[in-house]
Amino acid sequence: MLLRRSEYALAMELADAFLEHAPPAARAADRAGLERALGDFVRSAAAGFPQLRVSPAELIRHAAERIPAACEADLMAAAIDSLHAADLLLACACARGVPAALALFDELHLAAGWLRAAVARVDRSPSFVDEVRQLLREKLLLSAHGKPPRIAEYSGRGALGSWVRVVAVRVALDLRPPAARETGAAQIEDAAAVTTEPELRYLKDRYGKPFEEAVAAAFKSLDDEQCNLLRLQLIDGLRTSQIAALFHVDRSPIKRRLAGCRELLLAETQRLLRAKLGLSAPEFESLAGLVQSQLQVSVERLLKR
């Protein structure tokens, strides 16, 4: 995949391509650090799938568009380093319809034994597994309504296999009868509205919009795996033990992972809201109840989009 040209010229080209498509903060990042990180990224991607013909600049543009908008300049190189380069190359090539990439994706993911095992946790019948696999192929690899294939949504911040696994489980769950998919989200929201005290209602009316904006920004700090775990719990209504069974792991790490998601969302929402409103710590205390009581409802709305 690497083009035959001097390392210096390639580094300059990659940095230019990245800066053109990355969040604005990237322009303030250390150029040398960016060039080093981007060079490592391209080499790692090429080592993973040398047979895929995607130009380095095209891959970097794809990766740059998946850097979180809230990423700060001094963390830009670290954000690049954290990406799963080979997986992102495969996803990028699949999104562009490269035949070799589509064949690889089918072999490594759609035909994999782990996919069959994950779907079988919902329904063990071979016909059901085959139906999920076909729907997954259509959902991830085909364009619809003028939009890019769903595989283009893979951010590279988690393993592609984990991302595909969760999408597969969701496809399987969606094939269940509607009554089995009800999660009680509406009841949660209704209960929150009924139990909200007058003071909290006033705060919600006054600060509702900046609060929702802060939650949305905090939500973007989550990686694919974190979002998918929350979706399985909050939208699909699965217990931690059921999620753990889907992924063949113990309940404890799933429980810790979900708790970490909630803690991250709460802390980041509070930080962003305080900064946006210019409030001191004592002044912010009056909003603590709003953040605590409404966070889950707001996150559920974001997950449903």
N, C-alpha and C positions, 0 to 999 in steps of 0.2 A: 504493500500500500504506500510506503514512503516514496516520494519522488526523488529522482537523482539530481541533486543540486547541493550547493554548499550548505553546511549546517547554519551558517550565519544568515544566508538569504532565506532559508526555510524558517528560521526562528523569527525573522522580521515579518514574514508573510503571515505566520500563525498568529503573532501578537496583533497585527493589524486586523485580521479577520475576527479575532476574539473581541477586540475593543469595539468593533463596529456593531456587534450583536449582543454584547454583555450589558449588564446594568450600568447606568451612568457612573456609579462609584468606581468602576474598573479603571476609568481614565486617570484616577489619582493613585492607582496602585503602582508599586515599584516595577518598572518595565523589565529589568533584568530578572526579577523573581517570576514575573509572568512568563517570560520566554523560557526559562528553565522548566517551569511547571508544564507548560504547553508541549514542549519537546518531549518530556517524560511521558506525558499523556498519549501523544501520538505513537511513540515507540511501544508503549505498553499495549495499546490497541492493536497495532500491527503484529505484535508478537502473539496475541491471542487468536487473531483470525487473518493470517497473511494472505489468504486466498480472496478476501473481499476487496473489490476495487472501488474504494471511496477515497477521494483526494483528501489529504490532510486538512486543507483549508475548509472543505465542505464539512468534514467531521468537527472541526473546531467551531464553526458557525453553529452547528447543531448543538454542541455542548454548551456554548456560550449562552444560548437562549434558554438553557435549563439551570443556569446559576440563579439562586434565589434573588429576587429584586432587592431584598433587605440586606444582602451581603455587603459588608463594609470593605473599603479599599485594602486595609491591611490584612484582611482574611481571604482575599481573592485567590491568591496562589494556593492556600490551604484548601479552599473550596474545590479548586481544580484537582488537587492531589487526591481528594476524597472520592472523586468520581470513579465508577467502575468502567474503566476505559474500554475494555474489550466488549463488555455487554452493551455499552452505549454505541459502539461501532456496529454491532450486529443489529441493534434496534434502528439505528440511522439508515443502514442499508435496506432493512426490511421496509421501513417507511417509504423508501424510494423505489421499492419494487425490484431490487436486485435479485435475480433468480437464484444465485448461489446462496444469498442470505436467507431467502425464504425456505430453501431446502434445509439449510442448517438449523433454522429456527424450528422447523417441523421435527427434525431429528432430535435436537437437544431438549426440546420442551414439549411440543404437542404429542410426540410419540413416547415420551419418557415414562418410565414406570412410576415415578413419584407423582406424576399428574393423575394417572389411573388410581393410585392409592388415595390421593387427596379427594378426588371426586367420589370414590367409593364410600367415603365417610358419610356422604349425603344419601347416596343410592348405589348399591353394589351391582345392579344389573348391568351386563355388558352393553346393552342397547342405550342405557342412560349415559354411560361413560362415553360412548361413541357420539351421542348427540351433543354432549357438552364439548367434546373435542372439536366437532365441526362448527358449533356456534362460536367457540373460542377462536378458531381460525378465521371465521368471517368477521368477528368483532375486532380482532387485533390487527389483521393484515389487509382488510379491504377498506377502501374509501367509501364514505356514505354522505350523501347530501352535500357534496362539494368539500367535505372536511377531510383532513389527512387521516390515515389509518390510526386506530387507537394506540398502536405501538409507539407512535410519535410522542405520546404523553409520558412515556418512561423517562424519568429524570436522571437516572444513573447514580442516584444517591443511595441505592440499595441494590442487592443482587437481582439481576433480571429474572432468574429462576423464582425467587421469592415473590416478585411482583406478578409474574405469570400465575403462580400458584394461587395467590389471593384472588386474582381476576377469575380464575377457573372456579374457585369455590363460590364466588359470588354468582357466576353464571349458573352453577348447579343449584344454588339456593333460590335463584329467581325462577327456576323451573318447578319449584314446589308449588302446591296450591296457595292462592293468595292468603288464605286464612293463616297458613303456617308461617307467613313472612311478617305478620303484624308484630311490631316491636313495642307498641305502647308509647311511641314518641308523642302522639297527640295528647295522651293522658298526662304525660310528664309536663308538657307545656301548659295544659289546663290547670294542673295542680300548682304550678309556679305562679300562675296568674291569680289563683284564688287565695293563696297564702301570702302574697306580697302585701306588706303593711303600707299604710299611707305614705310614710316617709320614703320608703323604697320606691313606691310608685312615682313620687315627685322626682327622685333622682333618675329613674328610668326615663321619664318624659324629658328631663333636662339634658341628660348625658347619653341618651340612647344611641344617637348617631355616632359620636366619637367612640363609644364603647364597641359598637359593631365593627367600625373601621379598625380598631385595635385588635379585636379578635381575628378578623380576616387577615391582618398582617402577621399576627402571631401564628396563625394556622399555616401560613406559607413557610414557616421555619421547620415544620415537620417533614420528615422524609417519606418516601412512598410506603415503606413498611409501617411506619407509625400511623399514617392516614388510613391504611387498609385495616390495621388492627382495630382502630377506633370505629371504622365503618362496620366491621363484623360485629362489634359489641353494641354500638348505639343504633345502627340502622337495621342490621339483620337480627339483633336481639339474642346473639349467642352468649352463653356464659363462658367464663375463662376456661373452664374445663373442656368445653366443646371446641373452643378455638385451639387449645393445646392439642386436642385429639386430631384436629384437621392437619396440624403441622408435625405430628408425631414427636411432641416434646412434652416435658412436664408442665404442670399448671403454674408452678412458681415463677419461671422466667417470663411467661405471658403476663402474669399478674404484675410483676415488677415493670415490665415494658409498658403496660397500659398506665400504671401509676406514674411512670416517668413522663408519659405523654401529657397526662393531666397537669402534672407539676410544671412542665415546660410551658404549656399553654397559659396556665394561670400566671406564672411569673412574668412571661413575656407580655401578656395582655396588660398586666398591672404596670409594667415598666413603660410600655408605649402610651398607655392612657395618661399616666402621670406626666410624661414628657409633653404629650399633645396639649394637655390642659394647663401645664405650668403650675401644678400643685405641689406643695410641700408634703412631707410624709404625714403630719398631723391632719392637714386638709384632706388628704386622700382617704383617710380612715372612713369617712362618711360614705365613700363609694365602694368600700370593701364588700359590703353586703350585695350590692348590685353585681359585682364581678363574680362572686361566689355563686349566687343564685341563678344567674342567667347564662353562665359560660356554656354549660352542656347544651342548652336549647340552641344557642347560637352556633355551636360547633355542629350540631345535627343538621341545621339548615345548610351549612357549608358543605357537609358530606353528601347531601342530597343533590347538589348542583351537578 
